[in-house]
């Protein structure tokens, strides 16, 4: 199964963190280059979020069609899809506000853009946590054959541990 979503979402989570540092540096130094850098970084994050949405919709359908998710995770998967659009909307609002701040040279819009950058970061982190839960709690996107193989390896490992424990500690 070809999963495309994970490489894009890492950028959506990481880039707002960098934009926040750039925006805070602007406030400390008043150097417009940092404000413009924050705008570009948010723009890259917005681009990555579009790619994450497109690949996420495709991957979610593959996961559901191939039954590569524990059934309880399907509801979380649907919530995760919907909230992905909230992330995109927040990044669009952040981009527009940053653009206004730069073009109008407005401290007011710079302050508002800081709030939006923080909001983008929060929703991105929440969405990333939700996606991680899908993978690690509900096995989304993980081939069932691999899960069964690892479960069998774990059983063999437990048997070996019990056998060695019996030999070493029970025969002393």
For each residue, the residues with C-beta under 8 A, 3 or more apart:
1: 62 66 68 141 143
2: 62
3: 6 59 62 141
4: 7 8 55 58 59
5: 8 9 52 55 56 58 59 141
6: 3 9 10
7: 4 10 11
8: 4 5 11 12 48 49 51 52 55
9: 5 6 12 13 48 52 56 127 128 131
10: 6 7 13 14
11: 7 8 14 15 44 45 48 52
12: 8 9 15 16 45 48 49 52 87 91 124 127 128
13: 9 10 16 17 124 125 127 128
14: 10 11 17 18
15: 11 12 18 19 41 42 44 45 48
16: 12 13 19 20 41 42 45 91 117 120 121 124
17: 13 14 20 21 121
18: 14 15 21 22 41
19: 15 16 22 23 38 41 42 45 117 120
20: 16 17 23 24 38 114 117 118 121
21: 17 18 24 25
22: 18 19 25 26 34 35 37 38 41
23: 19 20 26 27 34 35 38 110 113 114 117
24: 20 21 27 28 114
25: 21 22 28 29 31 34
26: 22 23 29 30 31 32 34 35 38 110
27: 23 24 30 110 114
28: 24 25
29: 25 26 34
30: 26 27
31: 25 26 34 35
32: 26 35 36 102
33: 36 37
34: 22 23 25 26 29 31 37 38
35: 22 23 26 31 32 38 39 98 101 102 110
36: 32 33 39 40 102
37: 22 33 34 40 41
38: 19 20 22 23 26 34 35 41 42 98 113 117
39: 35 36 42 43 95 98 99 101 102
40: 36 37 43 44
41: 15 16 18 19 22 37 38 44 45
42: 15 16 19 38 39 45 46 91 94 95 98 117 120
43: 39 40 46 47 95
44: 11 15 40 41 47 48
45: 11 12 15 16 19 41 42 48 49 91 120 124
46: 42 43 49 50 88 91 92 94 95
47: 43 44 50 51
48: 8 9 11 12 15 44 45 51 52
49: 8 12 45 46 52 53 84 87 88 91
50: 46 47 53 54 88
51: 8 47 48 54 55
52: 5 8 9 11 12 48 49 55 56 84
53: 49 50 56 57 84 85 88
54: 50 51 57 58
55: 4 5 8 51 52 58 59
56: 5 9 52 53 59 60 80 81 84
57: 53 54 60 61 81
58: 4 5 54 55 61 62
59: 3 4 5 55 56 62 63 141
60: 56 57 63 64 77 80 81
61: 57 58 64 65
62: 1 2 3 58 59 65 66 68
63: 59 60 66 68 69 77 140 141
64: 60 61 67 69 74 77
65: 61 62
66: 1 62 63
67: 64 144
68: 1 62 63 139 140 141 142 143 144
69: 63 64 73 74 77 134 138 139 140 141
70: 73 138 139
71: 74
72: 75 76 138
73: 69 70 76 77 134 137 138 139 140
74: 64 69 71 77 78
75: 72 78 79
76: 72 73 79 80 130 133 134 138
77: 60 63 64 69 73 74 80 81 134 138 140
78: 74 75 81 82
79: 75 76 82 83 130
80: 56 60 76 77 83 84 127 130 131 134
81: 56 57 60 77 78 84 85
82: 78 79 85 86
83: 79 80 86 87 123 126 127 130
84: 49 52 53 56 80 81 87 88 127
85: 53 81 82 88 89
86: 82 83 89 90 123 127
87: 12 49 83 84 90 91 120 123 124 127
88: 46 49 50 53 84 85 91 92
89: 85 86 92 93
90: 86 87 93 94 116 119 120 123
91: 12 16 42 45 46 49 87 88 94 95 120
92: 46 88 89 95 96
93: 89 90 96 97 116
94: 42 46 90 91 97 98 113 116 117 119 120
95: 39 42 43 46 91 92 98 99
96: 92 93 99 100
97: 93 94 100 101 109 112 113 116
98: 35 38 39 42 94 95 101 102 109 113 116 117
99: 39 95 96 102 103
100: 96 97 103 104 106 109 113
101: 35 39 97 98 104 105 106 109 110 112 113
102: 32 35 36 39 98 99 105
103: 99 100
104: 100 101 109
105: 101 102
106: 100 101 109 110
107: 110 111
108: 111 112
109: 97 98 100 101 104 106 112 113
110: 23 26 27 35 101 106 107 113 114
111: 107 108 114 115
112: 97 101 108 109 115 116
113: 23 38 94 97 98 100 101 109 110 116 117
114: 20 23 24 27 110 111 117 118
115: 111 112 118 119
116: 90 93 94 97 98 112 113 119 120
117: 16 19 20 23 38 42 94 98 113 114 120 121
118: 20 114 115 121 122
119: 90 94 115 116 122 123
120: 16 19 42 45 87 90 91 94 116 117 123 124
121: 16 17 20 117 118 124 125
122: 118 119 125 126
123: 83 86 87 90 119 120 126 127
124: 12 13 16 45 87 120 121 127 128
125: 13 121 122 128 129
126: 83 122 123 129 130
127: 9 12 13 80 83 84 86 87 123 124 130 131
128: 9 12 13 124 125 131 132
129: 125 126 132 133
130: 76 79 80 83 126 127 133 134
131: 9 80 127 128 134 135
132: 128 129 135 136
133: 76 129 130 136 137 138
134: 69 73 76 77 80 130 131 137 138 140 141
135: 131 132 138 139 140 141 142
136: 132 133
137: 73 133 134
138: 69 70 72 73 76 77 133 134 135
139: 68 69 70 73 135 142 144 147
140: 63 68 69 73 77 134 135
141: 1 3 5 59 63 68 69 134 135
142: 68 135 139 146 147
143: 1 68 146 147
144: 67 68 139 147 148
145: 148 149
146: 142 143 149 150
147: 139 142 143 144 150 151
148: 144 145 151 152
149: 145 146 152 153
150: 146 147 153 154
151: 147 148 154 155
152: 148 149 155 156
153: 149 150 156 157
154: 150 151 157 158
155: 151 152 158 159
156: 152 153 159 160
157: 153 154 160 161
158: 154 155 161 162
159: 155 156 162 163
160: 156 157 163 164
161: 157 158 164 165
162: 158 159 165 166
163: 159 160 166 167
164: 160 161 167 168
165: 161 162 168 169 170
166: 162 163 169 170 171
167: 163 164 170 171
168: 164 165 171 172
169: 165 166 172
170: 165 166 167
171: 166 167 168
172: 168 169
